[in-house]
């Protein structure tokens, strides 16, 4: 399997523009597998804030034994 990577602008239509120089690299016929990657949403801001708070919290007393291993 060969991979060809490029970026394109999504326009809100059901058409995905393939740059001319990329289209020239593609075979004229046959099957292909298309994967579209888009930027991640920032809707996970609450999750990230909670994870950060959890990371900064004090360790429980039963984990204090690991402090002597430094």
C-alpha positions as protocol buffer text, in pm:
chain_id: "A"
residue {
  index: 1
  type: UNK
  ca { x: 0 y: 0 z: 0 }
}
residue {
  index: 2
  type: UNK
  ca { x: 132 y: 345 z: -92 }
}
residue {
  index: 3
  type: UNK
  ca { x: 45 y: 663 z: 95 }
}
residue {
  index: 4
  type: UNK
  ca { x: 8 y: 1012 z: -47 }
}
residue {
  index: 5
  type: UNK
  ca { x: -32 y: 1299 z: 197 }
}
residue {
  index: 6
  type: UNK
  ca { x: -161 y: 1649 z: 130 }
}
residue {
  index: 7
  type: UNK
  ca { x: -364 y: 1922 z: 294 }
}
residue {
  index: 8
  type: UNK
  ca { x: -672 y: 2084 z: 148 }
}
residue {
  index: 9
  type: UNK
  ca { x: -936 y: 2331 z: 256 }
}
residue {
  index: 10
  type: UNK
  ca { x: -1282 y: 2192 z: 334 }
}
residue {
  index: 11
  type: UNK
  ca { x: -1555 y: 2406 z: 179 }
}
residue {
  index: 12
  type: UNK
  ca { x: -1868 y: 2258 z: 337 }
}
residue {
  index: 13
  type: UNK
  ca { x: -1969 y: 2074 z: 22 }
}
residue {
  index: 14
  type: UNK
  ca { x: -1956 y: 1702 z: -45 }
}
residue {
  index: 15
  type: UNK
  ca { x: -1646 y: 1751 z: -264 }
}
residue {
  index: 16
  type: UNK
  ca { x: -1287 y: 1705 z: -146 }
}
residue {
  index: 17
  type: UNK
  ca { x: -1035 y: 1896 z: -357 }
}
residue {
  index: 18
  type: UNK
  ca { x: -722 y: 1701 z: -452 }
}
residue {
  index: 19
  type: UNK
  ca { x: -429 y: 1917 z: -565 }
}
residue {
  index: 20
  type: UNK
  ca { x: -328 y: 1865 z: -930 }
}
residue {
  index: 21
  type: UNK
  ca { x: 25 y: 1752 z: -843 }
}
residue {
  index: 22
  type: UNK
  ca { x: -116 y: 1488 z: -605 }
}
residue {
  index: 23
  type: UNK
  ca { x: -375 y: 1370 z: -857 }
}
residue {
  index: 24
  type: UNK
  ca { x: -93 y: 1312 z: -1106 }
}
residue {
  index: 25
  type: UNK
  ca { x: 68 y: 1066 z: -861 }
}
residue {
  index: 26
  type: UNK
  ca { x: -247 y: 856 z: -823 }
}
residue {
  index: 27
  type: UNK
  ca { x: -319 y: 549 z: -1038 }
}
residue {
  index: 28
  type: UNK
  ca { x: -578 y: 600 z: -1310 }
}
residue {
  index: 29
  type: UNK
  ca { x: -796 y: 312 z: -1185 }
}
residue {
  index: 30
  type: UNK
  ca { x: -831 y: 67 z: -899 }
}
residue {
  index: 31
  type: UNK
  ca { x: -942 y: 84 z: -539 }
}
residue {
  index: 32
  type: UNK
  ca { x: -806 y: 327 z: -283 }
}
residue {
  index: 33
  type: UNK
  ca { x: -860 y: 392 z: 84 }
}
residue {
  index: 34
  type: UNK
  ca { x: -922 y: 751 z: 190 }
}
residue {
  index: 35
  type: UNK
  ca { x: -861 y: 876 z: 545 }
}
residue {
  index: 36
  type: UNK
  ca { x: -953 y: 1234 z: 635 }
}
residue {
  index: 37
  type: UNK
  ca { x: -792 y: 1389 z: 944 }
}
residue {
  index: 38
  type: UNK
  ca { x: -919 y: 1718 z: 1081 }
}
residue {
  index: 39
  type: UNK
  ca { x: -810 y: 1942 z: 1365 }
}
residue {
  index: 40
  type: UNK
  ca { x: -924 y: 1825 z: 1708 }
}
residue {
  index: 41
  type: UNK
  ca { x: -1207 y: 2018 z: 1871 }
}
residue {
  index: 42
  type: UNK
  ca { x: -1128 y: 2218 z: 2180 }
}
residue {
  index: 43
  type: UNK
  ca { x: -1440 y: 2081 z: 2354 }
}
residue {
  index: 44
  type: UNK
  ca { x: -1217 y: 1881 z: 2585 }
}
residue {
  index: 45
  type: UNK
  ca { x: -1103 y: 2193 z: 2777 }
}
residue {
  index: 46
  type: UNK
  ca { x: -1297 y: 2084 z: 3089 }
}
residue {
  index: 47
  type: UNK
  ca { x: -1143 y: 1738 z: 3072 }
}
residue {
  index: 48
  type: UNK
  ca { x: -792 y: 1884 z: 3037 }
}
residue {
  index: 49
  type: UNK
  ca { x: -847 y: 2120 z: 3331 }
}
residue {
  index: 50
  type: UNK
  ca { x: -972 y: 1832 z: 3548 }
}
residue {
  index: 51
  type: UNK
  ca { x: -679 y: 1612 z: 3449 }
}
residue {
  index: 52
  type: UNK
  ca { x: -436 y: 1891 z: 3533 }
}
residue {
  index: 53
  type: UNK
  ca { x: -598 y: 1944 z: 3874 }
}
residue {
  index: 54
  type: UNK
  ca { x: -578 y: 1569 z: 3939 }
}
residue {
  index: 55
  type: UNK
  ca { x: -211 y: 1571 z: 3842 }
}
residue {
  index: 56
  type: UNK
  ca { x: -134 y: 1856 z: 4082 }
}
residue {
  index: 57
  type: UNK
  ca { x: -320 y: 1715 z: 4381 }
}
residue {
  index: 58
  type: UNK
  ca { x: -131 y: 1574 z: 4678 }
}
residue {
  index: 59
  type: UNK
  ca { x: -60 y: 1203 z: 4681 }
}
residue {
  index: 60
  type: UNK
  ca { x: -257 y: 992 z: 4929 }
}
residue {
  index: 61
  type: UNK
  ca { x: -79 y: 886 z: 5248 }
}
residue {
  index: 62
  type: UNK
  ca { x: -45 y: 523 z: 5130 }
}
residue {
  index: 63
  type: UNK
  ca { x: 170 y: 643 z: 4838 }
}
residue {
  index: 64
  type: UNK
  ca { x: 410 y: 836 z: 5065 }
}
residue {
  index: 65
  type: UNK
  ca { x: 643 y: 534 z: 5073 }
}
residue {
  index: 66
  type: UNK
  ca { x: 747 y: 615 z: 4716 }
}
residue {
  index: 67
  type: UNK
  ca { x: 878 y: 957 z: 4824 }
}
residue {
  index: 68
  type: UNK
  ca { x: 1179 y: 787 z: 4985 }
}
residue {
  index: 69
  type: UNK
  ca { x: 1280 y: 625 z: 4654 }
}
residue {
  index: 70
  type: UNK
  ca { x: 1404 y: 946 z: 4495 }
}
